[in-house]
Amino acid sequence: MTMKNTSLKNSNHSLVVAIDGPAGAGKSTISTRLAEMLGYLYIDTGAMYRAVAYLVAQRGLNPEDEPALNILCRELQIDLVATDDGLKVYAMGEDVSRQIRTPEISQLTPRVAASPAVRFCLLREQRKLGEQGRVVLEGRDIGTVVFPDAQVKFFLCASAEERGRRRYAELQQKGIEADLEKTIAAVSERDLADMNRAQAPLKQATDAVVVDSTRMTIDEVLALMERVVRERERTDGEIGDKSGTVEK
């Protein structure tokens, strides 16, 4: 798997920013814009799981068939490409950016994400992508499993009703037919599946900054998060300066 991005700025900081939270909380939008503001690399881990779910659906695989998923993972190729039009997701060379956002794939993804083979495969790749730091990763287990030592952790949440309305509006904007009540119900069902799965369940890291965006604008959320990250950059920079000082 590869991640391509040409927008990185020179910096001595190597922070890992982990953004976790339930489905529809706005993680993708917030993470994308926060990474741009910071000059960091944005890694959408949720899109990686959706891409695997798309391949499972295309091949007619049973999401509970662990041997079949293990075989798929051995040949898996997912590319995340940052473009002027946003993040593009490629699975086995095919641009699936639109296909992975359908309600069908949204419902299938938590079943696929529960697979130990899939989680092990993507966990390894996510750590490779973020090991150099200066990255913003978003998902459901970034601060608890993927990067438990991340210097900055956020838990972004909102009410199920609000998240359902946001997801519905997003689908409508993309021309994908959906029902509002069913979308809200699907969000609640996804929460239960994510929180109760055996492998890396959704939960808030104990040292995460909780951001409830139910009544916040995107700009307000971004301002809060940027302030937290900049403060950590400043603190780390001061520690680095002191550790490099030689007393005479």
Beta strands, then each sheet from edge to edge (+ up, - down):
strand 1: 2-4
strand 2: 16-20
strand 3: 41-44
strand 4: 78-83
strand 5: 86-91
strand 6: 94-95
strand 7: 135-139
strand 8: 152-157
strand 9: 209-212
sheet 1: 1+ 4+ 5- 6+
sheet 2: 3+ 7+ 2+ 8+ 9+
end
